[in-house]
Every structure is written in C-alpha cells, then in structure tokens.
Amino acid sequence: MSGLQTHGLGGSTDLPIPFLYAMVGASWALTISFGVLALAWKEPRFEAVSDSAQGPEPLPRRRAWLSSIGLVVAAWWLGVLYLGPDDAANGGLGAFYIYVWVGLVPLAILAGHVWRDLSPWRTIQAVVGRLTGRPDGFVEYPAWLGYWPAVAGVFAFVWLELASPDPGSVGAVRTWVAVYAVVTVVAGIVLGPRWYDRGDPLDVYSGIVAHLSPFVADGRWTLHNPLRTLPRVPVHPGLVALLGTLLGSTAYDSFSASSFWQQKSLSSVQHTLTLIGFCAVVALLFQAASRATGGVTAEERSRLPGRLAHSLVPIVIGYVFAHYLTYLVEKGQGVAHALVGSEPDVTYVLSTHTSTLAALKVGFVVAGHVLAVVAAHDRALIVLPRAHRLTGQLAMLVLMVGYTFTGLFLLFSV
C-alpha cells in the first residue's frame, strides 16, 4: 500500500477518449455555459441578496444511535490498525486511505454531514462536556482562527499520503492517527463543538462537501437542488486555502504518478515543496481571479475570494471522483476483506470497462467545472456591481478553463 498512487487507468494511451477531443470539448462546455448564463441568467436564483454573507446554518442535534455506531466502528478500525500486522496486509491501513478519506466524499454527497453524528471525537467531547458541566468548552473558539487548523490537518494528511518517505508504513499511519486523535479530542474539550466545525479536518471536509448533497439539507432528508444549499458554505478565514489544498493535492497526486515525475529521484523535502507549490498556486490563482473586477472598494475586493470560494467545491468533488473512483470501488473491496480477515475476492467492475470509466472520469471533471461556473455566476450577480457583473467574471472563466485544461492533462498523463 503506497497511499493513493495506484488508482486510475494508467497512461494517456490507455484512455479510449482522444486527449484533444476531451480538452476542446471541456473548454467549449465551460465557455458556452458562461455565454448562456451571461445572456439568460441576469438575476440571482439560488440565494437572496440579503443572504449572500450569511453565517453557518443551524445544525440539528446529533443522533445518539449514529454516535454509538461511530464509536463501535472507530474502535474496531483502531483495533485492526494498532493490533494488526505491520505491513500492507493490515486492513486498518487501507481503511484509513480509502474509507476514511476518499469514502468521506460520496458519504457526504449521499447522506449529508452524517460525519457530525458518526465522529467518535465529538462523542467523547460531548461526554466530557456533560461530566465537567462545560458542554461548550472552556475557551471560546477564536474567530480569527477560522479554518486554519483544518488547513493544517488536511495538509498533514495529504503530505503523509503523497510526500512522506513511506506513505504505506503502518507505523507512520499509526503515529498520524494517534496525534490527530489526541489533538482533536483535547482541542474539542477546550474549545467546544465549534472546534469540529472549524478545526477538525475530516469534520470540516465532510461539512463542506455536504452542502452539495442533493438528498440532505439542514440535516433532513429532502430532494432539492444542491446549488441552493452550496452557497451556505460558511465563510471564515482559511476557506480558500482549505479548498486550494484539497484541489492542489489531488492535482499533485496525478502529477506525481506521471512517467515524467516517476523518473525523478527526489527526496521527501522536494516532494513536500512541490506539493506545497501545487496547493499554493491553486489558492493564489483563485484569489487573483476573484479580485479581478472593477467598481468595488478595497475592503469589498478583499472579501470576494471568500464569498466566491463555494464555487470550488464542485471542482474538488469532481476531481475526487475522477481520480479515486476506481480506487474506492475496486481496492475498497480488498480492504473490506482484510478488515474481516477473509481471502480477497475483488471484482474489477470499472477497470475492465475502459470506455465507460474514461467517460466517467472526463464527465466528473467537466461537470464539476460547469457547476462551479454556475455557482460563481449566481453569486457574482450579488457581490459584483451591476456594471461589472460580466467583465468581473472573465478572469474567473479563464481560471476555470485553465483548471479544466490542467485537470484533464494530468488525468490523461498518468
């Protein structure tokens, strides 16, 4: 097991869709989408003007039965991870990379922010809070801290997976999980439940992705247009950096699996610096494109990246499915067998249908970007001055096309 470096179809020659066709088609899809929006979508449809700067929506109480399941499953997984073998046969290792990280995204899409109920760390905090009489913690969570602890946690994970000396080391994963568990439990007890909404990388990741779930809204099962709940992603310091890290690390994952990069003999420090570069470039380019408009004050301009950041969420999700779907569906079967100690019996339901899989991969990337253009345009109608509603979006359109081009290039190059 070496992180998530064995997903996908292989090289570009293995993909039955011609690279140029995919690239041109994707670029035209975005450009035409923007043209249609510019001509026919002149008033915001997914949120009212007064709601554009809203804070987080109230969340329902945690469901005790799910919390109990979360505790049992977490205890089982930790037992397998820490008591199992010290090699790739350890089912807890695969579950860490596949189920906990990759599986979190489809779980949030299908069931909403159910991680909030399942999280064993929230359960421990709630119990300690009741026993101490401090359910909201001992110190108020600092507003200026925002999502920055989650940014650090997400980067720590992707570094372990993609840039550490041995991502398949059971010992390294055990150490990472131990540090994460101690930090998130202690921080939760001290700072209260707000820590999990802002600082816990897995909890925050799930909560953000859940805003694009078409099945769950405000903790209730209801079929709805997910573009109406997407704008409710809470805007706090570090949001762009968080989404940039998620998107940039996925891009680096593909890049590091390319034949060009595999031929290099690089140190962990060089891999780390390159990973940081990918994440920083994604975030900085989005910052620049968001601010590239006229007719706003310096204060309003500084707020634009955060107010448009929710449009990155569909791209993040699209890339996750494009890059990791095969890994989740097929290698996930092997992990399930390892967790219960049975002989692996994997059905390669995707890899054996290359045309279907290639179409899915390209489709996920393009769909993510089209949804991003729609979400950004709808929000731009609120946050940009009327005279700059179109010109102020041109830089963002160019960036989206650039993201698409780069994403498909990396998808076809591994």
Buried (B, 14 or more C-beta within 10 A) or exposed (E): BEBBBEBBBEEBEBBEBEBEEBBEBBBEBBBEBBEEBBEEBEEBEBBEEEEBEEEBEEEEEBBEEBBEBBBEBBEEBBEBBBEBEEEBBBBBBBBBBBBBBBBBBBBBBEBBBBBBBBBBBBBBBBEBBEEEEBBEBEEEBEEEBBBBBBBBBBBBBBBBBBBBEEBBBBEBBBEBBEEBBEBBBEBBBBBBBBBBBBBBBBBBBBBBBBBBBBBBBBBEEEEBEBBBBBBBBBBBBBBBBBBBBBBBBBBBBBBBBBEEBEEEEEEEEEBBEBBBEBBBBBBBBBBEBBBBBEBBEEEBBEBBBBBBBBBBBBBBBBBBBBBBBBBBBBBBBBBBBBBEEEEEEBEEEBBEEBEEBBBBBBBBBBBBBBBBBBBBBBBBBBBBEEEBBBEBBBBBBBBBBEBBBBBBBBBBBB
